[in-house]
Amino acid sequence: MKSFFVGRHRRNSELVLIILSGVVTTAAYVLAAVGRLSSIPANVLPFLIVVLGLFFAAHVATRFLAPEADGLLLPLAGLLNGLGYVFIARLNDELAAQQAVWTFLGVALYCATLLVVRRSRDLEQFRYILLLIGLGLLVLPLMPVIGQTINGSRIWVSIGPVNFQPGEFAKLALAIFFASYLVDKRELFRAGTWRVGPLRLPEPKHAAPVLLAWGVSLLVMISQKDLGTSLLFFMLFLIMLWVSTERLAYLLAGMVLFMGGAYVAWTQFSHVQTRVSSWLNPWEDPLGGGYQVIEAQFGLASGGITGTGPGRGYPQRVPAAETDFIFATIGEELGLLGATALLMAFVLMIGSGLRAALGARRPFSKLLATGLTGLLGVQAFIIIAGVTRVLPLTGVTLPFVSYGGSSLLANYAILAIIVRISDEQTNRPADAPTPGRRRPRVAAGTS
């Protein structure tokens, strides 16, 4: 009974927050149109209805399929997605139309994931199938005919009129594999019965599958010149290994390997050298490798505290403003206050995901929620740090905000699984059926 009232309160709060995020998105849409065209768009009411209707459908799915889940996750995703759409529309109407379609498909995938994945532990039994799927998706861009090279990176697959990045879905499949395998072998990884000098490591036969998945993923990403996703996979593996074993030695060893790998990448890949040089001193090549970084810095500086106003800046001067540099666009037109609000939305989302991980009863669900939340958090940090010159720039998208159908679909699937794990942390027994699923009957006379 207690969990019922908790769930109802969370869903009602979620509905209010969804309405609020829809109003904020619509207000930003109107202000951007006024700033650019000096007139209120005629479709403002249909826009509000579509935005509210789309996320109301996701809310209804959550209310019936995950009634006791955290009430912040979906509204925050809707707010980030909505603001991202507003600034994409402000930059490119054609891309905005495509992003609207991807948003509809993403919300549909969110609902479908909640419908299919009724218990997070059901994913655990498909670990090796998901490993093969993940590695297969990573290799797809290297295949002749369908693999495409865009902006120097071979990470795209083109099948007819459809272009997508299979690596976005591979990270979800491999996260589930890592969680399942590391939970199953966590005691072996934690004990470390194989001694190599002063180090205690797990036996090679136990470490081989997870190291194979990690190593192949990195090699494929490097061969595709997609070092941003390589870094994301490395951090995913390192976070999940550290959380599952609680051994600081793995974290320190991972950091050493990261620094060694970064040095090798800097010495062997010319585009890495260009990005590092642009990070250290973009003025060495202001019309070439440093151009994006310099224009982004000018945009952020011109935004000041309160911004130039939606539709009043010049973010189109930055190449790839709707993808890699959309944070610079938001910082220019909404200022430090708007950029900070965006960061706070990500912090709240990551906090909600980690709260779901802490409350999960099963080790697999706990580790999976940690890994998926880490994926969103690390990806947001990597691209924002690149735009603000805290780190060298890497080509990853800002979750839910940047233009990109593959990223948006994958992130909504990740969100749905975190929501499912959050729903399972209530007072309902760990083995109780999820609402909508009947408990299997036990034949008389069996124990």
SVG drawing of the C-alpha trace seen along z (x, -y; Angstrom):
<svg xmlns="http://www.w3.org/2000/svg" viewBox="-2 -42 59 76">
<polyline fill="none" stroke="black" stroke-width="0.4" points="0.0,0.0 2.8,-2.4 4.6,-1.8 1.2,-2.5 1.0,-6.0 4.7,-6.6 4.3,-5.6 1.2,-7.8 2.9,-10.8 5.9,-10.3 3.8,-10.0 1.8,-13.1 5.0,-15.0 6.4,-13.7 3.3,-14.9 3.6,-18.4 7.3,-18.6 6.6,-17.4 4.0,-20.2 6.6,-22.6 9.3,-21.4 6.9,-21.7 6.1,-25.3 9.8,-26.1 10.5,-24.5 7.7,-26.4 8.7,-29.7 12.3,-29.2 10.9,-28.3 8.9,-31.6 11.8,-33.7 14.1,-32.2 11.6,-33.0 11.1,-36.5 14.8,-37.1 15.4,-35.8 12.3,-36.9 10.8,-39.6 7.4,-37.8 5.7,-35.1 5.5,-31.9 2.0,-30.9 2.5,-27.3 3.2,-28.0 0.0,-26.4 0.4,-23.2 4.0,-23.1 3.0,-23.1 0.4,-20.5 2.8,-18.2 5.5,-18.6 3.1,-17.9 1.3,-15.1 4.6,-13.3 5.9,-13.3 2.5,-12.8 2.4,-9.5 5.8,-8.6 4.4,-9.5 1.4,-7.3 3.7,-4.4 5.7,-5.0 2.6,-5.3 1.4,-1.9 4.6,0.0 7.0,-1.5 4.6,-3.1 7.1,-3.5 10.1,-4.8 11.9,-8.1 9.8,-11.0 12.7,-13.2 14.3,-11.1 11.7,-11.5 11.0,-15.3 14.7,-16.1 15.1,-14.1 12.2,-16.0 13.6,-19.3 17.0,-18.6 15.5,-17.1 13.1,-20.1 15.8,-22.8 18.1,-20.9 15.4,-20.9 14.8,-24.6 18.4,-25.5 18.6,-23.0 15.6,-24.7 17.2,-28.0 20.2,-26.9 18.7,-24.7 15.1,-24.1 15.7,-21.0 17.7,-19.3 15.0,-20.4 12.3,-18.5 14.5,-15.4 15.2,-15.8 11.4,-16.0 11.0,-12.6 13.9,-11.1 12.3,-12.5 9.0,-10.7 10.9,-7.5 13.0,-7.9 9.9,-8.3 8.3,-5.3 11.5,-3.3 11.4,-4.4 7.8,-3.1 8.6,0.1 11.7,0.8 9.5,0.5 7.0,2.8 9.5,5.5 11.9,5.3 9.6,6.0 12.5,7.0 16.0,5.7 17.4,9.1 15.9,10.7 18.7,8.9 21.4,10.8 20.7,14.1 21.5,12.7 25.0,11.6 26.9,13.4 24.2,12.7 24.5,9.0 28.3,9.3 28.1,10.6 25.5,8.0 27.7,5.2 30.8,6.3 28.9,6.8 27.5,3.3 31.0,1.9 32.3,3.7 29.5,2.7 31.0,-0.6 34.1,1.2 32.0,3.3 32.3,2.4 29.4,0.7 27.3,-0.1 30.1,-1.7 30.5,-5.4 33.3,-7.9 32.0,-11.3 34.2,-14.1 37.2,-11.7 35.6,-9.1 34.2,-5.8 31.5,-5.3 28.4,-5.5 26.3,-2.8 24.1,-3.7 21.3,-1.3 19.1,-2.9 18.0,-6.3 18.8,-5.5 22.1,-6.6 22.9,-5.7 25.8,-5.2 25.7,-1.5 28.3,-2.4 25.6,-4.3 23.6,-1.0 26.8,1.1 27.5,-0.8 24.2,0.2 24.7,3.9 28.2,4.0 27.2,2.2 24.7,5.0 27.4,7.6 29.9,6.0 27.4,5.7 26.4,9.4 29.9,10.8 31.5,8.7 28.7,9.5 29.1,13.2 32.9,13.1 33.2,10.2 34.7,12.4 37.4,13.8 38.2,10.2 38.2,9.0 40.4,11.8 43.0,11.7 44.6,15.2 47.1,14.7 50.2,12.8 52.2,10.7 55.0,9.1 53.3,7.0 49.9,7.1 47.1,9.6 45.1,10.2 42.3,12.5 43.1,15.7 43.5,15.1 40.7,17.6 38.2,15.5 39.4,12.1 39.6,13.1 36.0,12.5 35.7,9.1 39.1,8.0 38.4,9.3 35.2,7.3 37.0,4.2 40.1,4.6 38.2,5.3 35.9,2.3 38.8,0.0 40.7,1.4 37.7,1.1 37.0,-2.5 40.6,-3.5 40.6,-2.0 37.5,-4.1 39.2,-7.2 36.5,-7.6 38.6,-8.3 35.7,-10.0 33.7,-6.8 36.9,-4.9 37.4,-7.0 33.7,-6.5 34.1,-2.7 37.3,-2.8 35.6,-4.9 32.5,-2.6 34.7,0.5 36.8,-1.2 33.9,-2.5 32.1,0.8 35.2,2.8 36.0,0.5 32.4,0.5 32.1,4.3 35.4,5.1 35.9,2.1 39.6,2.4 41.4,-1.0 44.3,0.8 42.1,1.4 41.2,-2.3 44.9,-3.4 46.0,-0.8 43.3,-2.0 44.4,-5.6 48.0,-4.6 46.7,-2.7 44.7,-5.7 47.7,-8.0 49.8,-5.5 47.1,-5.1 46.6,-8.8 50.4,-9.3 50.4,-6.5 47.4,-8.1 49.1,-11.5 52.2,-10.1 50.5,-7.9 47.4,-9.8 47.7,-13.2 44.1,-14.2 44.8,-13.6 47.8,-15.9 45.7,-18.5 43.1,-18.4 45.7,-18.5 47.4,-21.5 44.0,-23.2 43.4,-22.6 46.7,-23.9 46.9,-26.9 44.2,-27.3 45.7,-30.5 48.6,-28.5 46.1,-27.7 43.2,-30.1 41.8,-29.4 42.3,-25.6 42.3,-23.2 41.7,-26.0 38.9,-27.7 36.0,-25.8 37.5,-26.2 38.2,-30.0 34.7,-30.7 33.1,-28.8 35.2,-30.7 34.1,-34.0 30.5,-32.9 30.6,-31.9 32.4,-35.1 29.8,-37.2 27.0,-35.5 28.2,-36.8 26.1,-36.2 22.6,-36.4 23.3,-35.7 22.5,-37.6 19.0,-36.2 17.5,-33.2 17.8,-33.9 20.0,-37.0 23.5,-35.5 25.7,-34.2 26.3,-30.5 26.2,-29.6 29.7,-30.9 30.8,-27.7 31.0,-24.6 28.9,-21.7 27.1,-24.0 24.1,-21.7 26.1,-18.6 29.5,-18.9 29.2,-22.6 25.5,-22.9 26.7,-23.7 28.5,-26.8 25.3,-27.8 23.3,-27.6 26.0,-29.4 26.1,-32.2 22.3,-32.9 21.4,-31.9 24.6,-33.0 26.3,-31.6 23.0,-31.2 21.5,-29.1 24.6,-27.0 24.6,-26.4 21.0,-25.4 21.8,-22.9 24.6,-21.5 22.3,-21.3 19.8,-19.3 22.5,-16.8 23.7,-16.6 20.1,-15.9 19.7,-13.2 23.0,-11.6 22.0,-11.8 18.7,-10.2 20.4,-7.4 22.9,-6.8 20.1,-6.8 18.4,-4.1 21.7,-2.1 22.0,-2.5 18.5,-1.4 18.6,1.7 18.4,5.0 20.2,7.2 23.9,6.7 23.4,6.9 20.8,4.2 22.9,2.0 26.0,2.3 24.0,1.9 22.3,-1.3 25.8,-2.6 27.2,-1.8 24.4,-3.3 24.3,-6.4 28.0,-6.7 27.7,-6.5 25.4,-9.6 27.5,-11.5 30.9,-10.8 29.6,-11.6 28.2,-14.9 31.4,-15.8 33.6,-14.8 31.8,-17.1 31.2,-20.0 34.9,-19.8 36.0,-19.8 33.9,-22.9 35.1,-24.8 38.8,-23.7 39.0,-21.8 39.9,-18.7 40.9,-18.3 37.8,-18.1 36.3,-14.7 33.5,-14.0 30.7,-12.8 27.2,-14.3 25.7,-16.0 23.0,-13.4 19.4,-14.4 20.5,-17.8 22.7,-17.5 21.3,-16.7 21.6,-13.0 19.0,-10.2 21.2,-7.3 22.3,-9.0 18.8,-10.1 17.3,-6.6 20.1,-4.9 19.8,-7.4 16.0,-6.9 16.6,-3.1 19.2,-3.8 16.8,-6.0 14.0,-3.4 16.3,-0.7 17.3,-3.1 13.7,-3.9 12.9,-0.2 15.7,0.4 14.4,-2.6 10.9,-1.1 12.3,2.1 13.9,0.4 10.6,0.0 9.2,2.1 8.0,4.7 9.9,8.0 12.8,8.5 11.2,11.6 7.7,10.2 6.2,9.8 6.1,6.3 2.6,4.8 1.2,6.2 3.0,9.5 1.4,12.5 3.4,14.7 3.9,18.1 1.8,20.9 3.5,23.7 2.2,27.2 0.7,28.9 3.1,31.2 6.3,29.4 8.5,27.5"/>
</svg>
